């Protein structure tokens, strides 16, 4: 019986070791991702629901809204693409279909996007689609029409978030006064997913030196909450050739509708280095790895050679992803944009 007992002890020891390894890595997964995550897709946005990643982005033709569905973030690269909506032949929503975002709100799916008119392609405004199907790649997308802000002007890049019992919209818009150029970041509460509720407040204007060297815009806001603070990243233009990202922050228990509640970073928080200018980051969103343990930033990069007019360079922007951490003071540390190639997230 001794050999049998010895084998039993060995099996028990192996089982104990397996349990210990499992216990210290419980919930951990690794995801193999290669950058660019999705080629020729700008303004990327991902929403994860019921074990699936849903990806949408601007296509180079600016004529349709696409959606990809995949079980993992990395598999979005090869996931089939569904066209959920096409631009109108004439009138509104007939040009410059930009920056779609997909959100699940009160049991329905909503896509926020930007569009121009056939008779004025730069009359850029916000629009909303709705789908009651549990799976947004199926069912019928209904046009809810224009999401009207407090005044009418060039408007784009809407995102939405819920906080403390209220739903908010954040977006970029050209102010009527005191200037008629550039865009600010605005915030407003929402009555429903396609209607604002009350006034809108400007949180940020392109006034800092690094924001005014290029296109003089604050645009493409994205929201993340961490340890009692709410952060809004936004795209700006550090040079004529490159995007970078700025940061707004507010205490989660403050009145978010007061501009004084928000603090702006004095310098860009996510910007390419001189040697990697082709990876200048713009228009981002936030998400977690499948195990919910690692924060990720999803963004697009525009090519440096493209801006300089090199005909051999890919003329499109690509969706990219990387992990980021949090500093001791509670602010995000995005590091620098990573180069092309495999990205193993543990």
N, C-alpha and C positions, 0 to 999 in steps of 0.2 A: 504493500500500500504506500510505501514511502515515495516511490517515483510518482505515483498518482498525486500525492499530496504536494510534492515539489512542483509538478506541472500546474496544479491548481493555484499554488502561491504565485507562480510566474504569471499566470493569466490574470490573477487579481492585481498584481503589480502593474502590468500593462494597462489594465482597465483603469487603475487609479491614475496612472500617468496621463492617459488619454482624457480622463475627466478633468485633471488639473489644467492641461493645455486648453481644453475646451472652455474651462471656467475663466481663464485669463484672457481668452480671445473671444468670449461670447459676444455674438452680434457683429463680429468683425467680418468684413468681406474685402476682397481686393478686386479692383476693376481695371481692366486693361484698356487704355484709351490711347489713341494716336491723334496728334494734332497735325493738320487741322481736323477738327471733329467732323464738320460737314463743309465741303468745299462749295464755293460760290453761293453762300447763303449769309447775308448780312443781317444786322439787327436781330440776332438770335434770341429766342425765348423758349424755355422749357417749363412745363408744369407736370408734376408727378402725381398720379392718382391711381389707386387700386392696383398697385404693382406695375404700372406702365409709365414710361416717359413719353410725353407728347411734345414734339418739337415743331416750331414754326419760325419763319424768318422771311426777310425780303428776298425776292428772286431778282436776278439781273434785268429781266424784261419788265419789271414793275407792273405786271398785268394780272396777277392772280395771288391767291393766298393758299399756301400749301401746309400740309400737316404730315408728320411722321410719327409712328408709334413703334416703341421697342421696349423689351423687358429690361434692358440695361442701357446706361448712358452711352457706353462705347459702341453698342450695336446700332445706334442711331445713324452712324456713318453709312451703313449699307441698307437701312430700313427702306421699304417702299414708300413712295410719296403719294399722298392723296391730295388732289386739288379740291378744296372745299368751297371755293368761291372764285369767280372771275370778274374782272372789271366790266362796267357798263360800256355799251357802244357809244353812248353820248350822254351829255349832261353831267351830273355829279357822279362821283366814284368812277370816273372814266379815265383817269391818268394818275401816274405816280402813286401806285399802291405800295405803301411803305410800312415798315415797322409793325407787323402784326404781333399781338400778344394774346395768349390763350389763358383763361382763368375759369375755375369752377366756382360758381357762386350760387348758394341756395338751391343746389340740386340741378343747376343748368350750366351749360358751357357758354362762355362769352369770348368773342375775339374783338379786341380793340385794334384799329388800324388807321392809317392816314391815307388820304386820297385827294387828288385834284379834280378839276373839271375838264371836259373836252374843249370847252371854249375859253378856259383859263387854267392851264395845267399847273400854275403856281398858286392857285386859290386852294392851298392845302388846309384841310380841316380833319377833324376826328370823326370816325364812324364806328358803329357797333353791330356785330352779328350775334345771334342767339341760337342755341341748339339744345333741345330737351332730351336728346338721346344720351344714355349712359356712356356710350362710346362716341367721342366727337368725330371720329373718322367715318361714322355712319349717321343716319338720321338726316334731318333737313335743317340747313342754316337759314335763318330768317333775318332779313335786314331790319334793324331797329332804327335806322336812320342816323342823322348827324347827332353827335354828342355836343350840344351847344354850351359854350362857355359864356361868361358874363359879358363879353364883348367880342366882336367879329374881327379876326385878323389871322394871319398865318399861324397855324396851330398843328402840332405833331407830337408823336412819341408819348402816348399815354400809358400809364400803368396804374394799378389799383391795389390797395391793401386794406385790411380790417384791423382796427385797434380800439380797445376799450369800448366796444359796443357800437362803433361807428365805422362806416366804410368811407374811404377817401380815394380821390383821384389825384394823381400827380402827372404833370405834363409840361411841355415846352410851348411857349406862345410869344409872339412879337407884341410888345406893349404898344398901346396907342400913343402914349406920352411917357416921358418927354422926348422919345426918339422913335423913329420909324424904321429901325433896323435891328438885327440881332434877335435873340429870344431869351426869355427868362424862364425859370422853373416856377410853376404855380402849383398850389395845393387848394383843394376844396373838398367839402363833404358831399356825399352822394345820397340822393333820395331813393334811387334804385340803380341797377348796373348801367343804365344808359342816360341818367338824368342827374345833374348837379343839384345840390340843396344848399342854397345861400351863396354868400360871396366867395370869391377866390382871392388868395393872397400870394404875392410874389415872395418866394423864399430866396431867390438868388438871381443876380444880374451879372453879365460878363464885365466886371469892373477891375479885376486884378490884372496885373501886368501879364502874367502867363495866360490869362483868358482872352486877351485882346490882341495877340500877335498874329492870329490867323483869321478865323471866320467870325470871331466876336459873338459866340453863341454859348449858352448853357442849354443842353438838350439831353434827351434820352435818360431820364431819371430811372433809378432802380432802388428798391427799398429792402432793408434787412434790419431786424431787431435783435439786440444782443445785450444781455445783462442790464436791463433797465434803460437802454438807450435805443433810439431809432436813428438809423443812418440812411441817407439818400446819396448814392453816387450819381454823378452826371458827367456827360461828355463835354469837353471843351477842346479848344484848339491851341496847343502849345506853340506850334509853328504853322506856316503855310502848308507844310508837308505832312503833318502828323496830328493825330488825336491823342488826348490823354484824359484822365478822369479826375474830377474834383470830388469833394465830400462835404455834405451837410450833416449835422447831428443835433439831436434834441433829446432831452430827458423824456422818457416814456410817460411820466406823470405830469408833464407840462401841457399847456394849451397849444396843441400843434398848429392851430389856426392863427397864432400870433407869430409874426415874422421874428420878433425878438426872442422867441424860444429856440431859434435855430442858430447854430454857429457854423461858419464856413472855414474850411481848411485854407491856410495861407498859401500852400503849395499843392501841386497835383499829387495825388496819392497813388496813382498807377500810371506809369509812363515808361516808354521804351528808352533804353540806353542809347548812347551815340552809336555803338557798334551793332545794335539790333533795331535800327529805325524802321525796318520793314514790319515790325510787330507792334506799331503804335496802336494801343487799344481804344476801342470806342463801343458805345451802346451795349451795355452789359445787363445781365440778370444774375440772380443768386439761386443756388439749389444745394442739396445735400447728396452725398453718396448714398447708395442703396441702403447701407447699414445705418444711415442717419448720424454718422460720427464725424464726417469731414465736410467742412464748408468749401464750396466750389464757386468760382466766378466763371460765367460763360459770357464771351464777348466776341466782337469781330475785330479783325485787323486789316487795315488798308495798306497796300504795298507802297513802299517808299519810291521804288522805280516807277510805279504807276503814276504817282503824282508828278514825277519829273518828266513823264512823257515817253518812257521807254516802251516801244511797241512790242518788245519781246516779253514784257512782264505780264502776268495774269491780270486782267483789268478788273477783276472782282475781289470783293472782300470775303473772307472765310470765317466760319464759326470756330472758335477755339475755346478750350477749357483748361483750368488749372486750379489746384488747391490753394487756399490761403489760411492764415492763422490770425490770432488775436493778440495784441500787445497787452502788457500788464495794465496799461491805463484804460483798457476796454475798447480801443479803436482797432479797426481791421488793418492787417499788414498784408498787402497784396504782392509784395516783392516786385519782380520785373516780369514782363511777358516772357514766357518760355519759348524756345525755338521749336521748329517742326520735329516730329518724331514721337516715339512711344512715351506715354506718361502713365506710370504705375502708381495708383493711389491706394494706400493701405490704411 
